[in-house]
C-alpha cells in the first residue's frame, strides 16, 4: 500500500461520483433539437456518418457500433481522413454527426464547409454550444460538462462519457420507434452468447443419433443400458405407436434401488414418471433453461409436431454459453 495522504480508493470514488454527476445533468439538455435529430435519423433514406477527432473519434466508433447493432445503419469517418479523400463515404440521403468537445478544432473547421456544400444534414454533439461546429449545424446536441475528472481538467474523461451517453440515448429512442425486438437483435448478433441466447432453438441441440427410448414392457436392465449408452441421464418411454408415455431418469433408477431389493421382474412402466416435461423443438434454448429451473429437472423431452425427436440436457445448453 502507498503511504502518505494519497488514498487511492477515495480518488477513484471521487472520480466516479463527479463523472456520474456530469451525466445526470445531461437529462436537462434533452430538448427540441434532440427530438428533431431522432426524427431525422428515423426518417433518413441513407445512413448516419459519425465523425470526430482524437478521443471523440473513438467514441464515434462506439456509437456507430451501437447504431448498427440496433437497426440504424451507420459508418465511422475520421475527420482527418475525410479531408484527405474519405469524404466519398458521405452520400445523398446520409446524415453526418460530428462529435467534438470544443467544436472548433482545425479538422472540424475544414470538414464542416465540405459537408454543408454537399447538402447533407449536420448534427453536432458538443460541449461548447457556442462553438463553430454548433453554429454551422442543423441540430445541436449539448454534451456539456462542468469539467473533466482529470485533476488538471485536460484529459477527456467526463466529456467523452457525455458524448457516449448522448449516442446511447439516440440509439435507444430509435430502437423503440422502430419496434426493434429481441428477435431483431438476435438477427444482428448471430454469434456469441447474446446471439445464441436469442437465436438458438432447442431442436438445434438435439442429436438425432441420441434419441433414447424404451417400450413400457422393457426390462429395467435394458432401460439402464439405454440411459448409459446415450449419456443424457434419461430415456423416454414410448408406446408402439411412438407416442411418449413417460420418462425414466437417473434419479428414478436410484430411487428404485433404494426402494426395491429385487427388481428383476420390474419393467420400464413400473418406475417411469408418467408426466414427463416436454418442449417443442422450435422453442428457444434459453426458454428451455427456464423450464428446467422451474421444474427442477436436468433434461426435457423434445417434440417436433407431436413426434418425439430426442432429448435436450442442461449440459447441452450450458456448452453453448446459455444460462
CORVEN-V459701 format. One record per residue. RES is the residue in three letters. SS is DSSP state (H for helix, E for strand, - for the rest). OMEGA is omega in degrees with one decimal (none if undefined). Layout:
res,ss,omega
RES,SS,OMEGA
RES,SS,OMEGA
This chain:
res,ss,omega
UNK,-,176.4
UNK,-,179.5
UNK,-,178.0
UNK,-,-172.9
UNK,-,-177.6
UNK,-,176.1
UNK,-,-173.3
UNK,H,-178.9
UNK,H,-179.1
UNK,H,176.9
UNK,H,179.8
UNK,H,179.8
UNK,H,179.5
UNK,H,179.3
UNK,H,-178.7
UNK,H,-178.6
UNK,H,-179.8
UNK,H,-180.0
UNK,H,177.5
UNK,H,178.2
UNK,H,178.9
UNK,H,-179.1
UNK,H,-179.7
UNK,H,179.7
UNK,H,-178.1
UNK,H,179.3
UNK,H,-179.1
UNK,H,-178.6
UNK,H,-178.3
UNK,-,-177.0
UNK,-,-175.1
UNK,H,-179.9
UNK,H,177.0
UNK,H,179.5
UNK,H,-178.9
UNK,H,178.5
UNK,H,178.3
UNK,H,179.0
UNK,H,179.0
UNK,H,-178.8
UNK,H,179.8
UNK,H,-176.2
UNK,H,-175.8
UNK,-,179.1
UNK,-,-178.6
UNK,-,-176.6
UNK,-,174.0
UNK,E,174.5
UNK,E,-175.5
UNK,E,-173.6
UNK,E,177.5
UNK,E,179.6
UNK,-,176.9
UNK,-,-178.9
UNK,H,178.0
UNK,H,178.1
UNK,H,178.6
UNK,H,176.6
UNK,H,178.7
UNK,H,178.7
UNK,H,177.0
UNK,H,178.9
UNK,H,177.4
UNK,H,-180.0
UNK,H,179.1
UNK,H,177.4
UNK,H,-176.7
UNK,H,-176.7
UNK,H,-179.1
UNK,-,169.7
UNK,-,177.6
UNK,-,-177.7
UNK,-,-175.9
UNK,E,177.5
UNK,E,179.0
UNK,E,175.4
UNK,E,178.1
UNK,E,-175.7
UNK,H,178.8
UNK,H,-180.0
UNK,H,-178.1
UNK,H,-178.2
UNK,-,176.2
UNK,-,171.7
UNK,-,-175.8
UNK,H,-179.4
UNK,H,176.9
UNK,H,174.5
UNK,H,-176.7
UNK,-,-179.1
UNK,-,177.5
UNK,-,-178.9
UNK,-,177.9
UNK,-,172.6
UNK,E,179.9
UNK,E,177.6
UNK,E,-178.1
UNK,E,177.5
UNK,E,178.0
UNK,E,177.6
UNK,-,-176.3
UNK,-,-177.4
UNK,-,-175.6
UNK,-,178.7
UNK,-,-178.7
UNK,H,-178.9
UNK,H,178.8
UNK,H,179.5
UNK,H,178.3
UNK,H,-175.2
UNK,H,-172.1
UNK,H,179.3
UNK,H,179.0
UNK,H,176.9
UNK,H,-179.1
UNK,H,-179.4
UNK,H,-178.9
UNK,H,177.2
UNK,-,179.0
UNK,-,177.0
UNK,E,-174.3
UNK,E,177.8
UNK,E,179.0
UNK,E,170.1
UNK,E,-170.1
UNK,E,171.2
UNK,-,-179.3
UNK,-,-175.7
UNK,-,175.9
UNK,-,-175.1
UNK,-,177.1
UNK,H,-178.5
UNK,H,-179.8
UNK,H,-178.3
UNK,H,-177.7
UNK,H,-174.0
UNK,-,176.3
UNK,-,179.5
UNK,E,-178.4
UNK,E,175.7
UNK,E,-174.2
UNK,E,175.9
UNK,-,-176.8
UNK,-,173.8
UNK,-,-179.2
UNK,-,179.1
UNK,-,175.7
UNK,-,176.0
UNK,-,171.5
UNK,-,-177.1
UNK,-,-179.1
UNK,-,178.3
UNK,-,-177.5
UNK,-,-175.9
UNK,-,178.2
UNK,-,-180.0
UNK,-,178.4
UNK,H,-175.8
UNK,H,179.4
UNK,H,175.2
UNK,H,178.8
UNK,H,177.6
UNK,H,-179.3
UNK,H,179.0
UNK,H,178.4
UNK,H,176.9
UNK,H,177.8
UNK,H,-179.9
UNK,H,176.8
UNK,H,-177.2
UNK,H,-178.5
UNK,H,177.6
UNK,H,-179.9
UNK,H,176.6
UNK,H,-176.7
UNK,H,177.5
UNK,H,-178.7
UNK,H,-175.3
UNK,-,-177.7
UNK,-,-172.3
UNK,-,174.2
UNK,H,-179.9
UNK,H,176.0
UNK,H,179.8
UNK,H,179.2
UNK,H,179.9
UNK,H,178.0
UNK,H,-175.7
UNK,-,-177.7
UNK,-,179.6
UNK,-,179.0
UNK,H,-175.6
UNK,H,178.6
UNK,H,-179.8
UNK,H,-179.2
UNK,H,-179.4
UNK,H,-176.2
UNK,H,-172.0
UNK,H,-173.4
UNK,-,179.5
UNK,E,179.2
UNK,H,-178.4
UNK,H,178.7
UNK,H,-176.3
UNK,H,-177.7
UNK,-,176.0
UNK,-,-177.7
UNK,-,178.6
UNK,-,177.7
UNK,-,-178.3
UNK,-,-173.2
UNK,-,178.7
UNK,E,175.4
UNK,E,175.6
UNK,E,179.2
UNK,-,-177.8
UNK,-,178.8
UNK,-,-179.7
UNK,E,178.7
UNK,H,179.9
UNK,H,-179.2
UNK,H,177.6
UNK,H,178.3
UNK,H,178.7
UNK,H,179.8
UNK,H,178.3
UNK,H,-178.3
UNK,H,-176.7
UNK,H,-174.7
UNK,H,174.0
UNK,-,175.9
UNK,-,177.7
UNK,-,-178.4
UNK,E,171.3
UNK,E,174.9
UNK,E,172.5
UNK,E,-175.2
UNK,E,174.8
UNK,-,-174.7
UNK,-,174.2
UNK,-,179.0
UNK,-,179.4
UNK,-,-179.5
UNK,E,-180.0
UNK,E,-179.6
UNK,E,178.3
UNK,E,173.9
UNK,E,-179.6
UNK,E,173.7
UNK,H,179.6
UNK,H,177.7
UNK,H,178.7
UNK,H,-179.6
UNK,H,179.4
UNK,H,177.8
UNK,H,-178.9
UNK,H,178.1
UNK,H,-173.1
UNK,H,-171.6
UNK,-,176.4
UNK,-,180.0
UNK,-,-178.2
UNK,-,-178.6
UNK,-,-175.7
UNK,-,179.6
UNK,-,177.1
UNK,E,-177.1
UNK,H,-176.5
UNK,H,-179.3
UNK,H,-176.6
UNK,H,-176.4
UNK,-,169.3
UNK,E,-175.0
UNK,-,179.1
UNK,-,-176.3
UNK,-,176.6
UNK,-,-176.9
UNK,E,178.7
UNK,E,179.7
UNK,E,-177.5
UNK,-,-176.8
UNK,-,-179.5
UNK,-,177.4
UNK,E,178.9
UNK,H,178.6
UNK,H,177.1
UNK,H,178.4
UNK,H,178.1
UNK,H,-179.5
UNK,H,-179.9
UNK,H,177.1
UNK,H,-179.7
UNK,H,-178.3
UNK,H,-176.9
UNK,H,179.5
UNK,-,176.8
UNK,-,-178.0
UNK,-,179.3
UNK,E,177.6
UNK,E,173.7
UNK,E,-175.3
UNK,E,179.9
UNK,E,177.1
UNK,E,-178.0
UNK,-,179.7
UNK,-,-179.1
UNK,E,177.6
UNK,E,-176.9
UNK,E,178.2
UNK,E,-176.0
UNK,E,176.7
UNK,E,-179.0
UNK,E,179.4
UNK,H,-179.6
UNK,H,178.1
UNK,H,-177.9
UNK,H,-180.0
UNK,H,178.2
UNK,-,178.0
UNK,-,179.1
UNK,-,-179.4
UNK,-,179.9
UNK,-,none
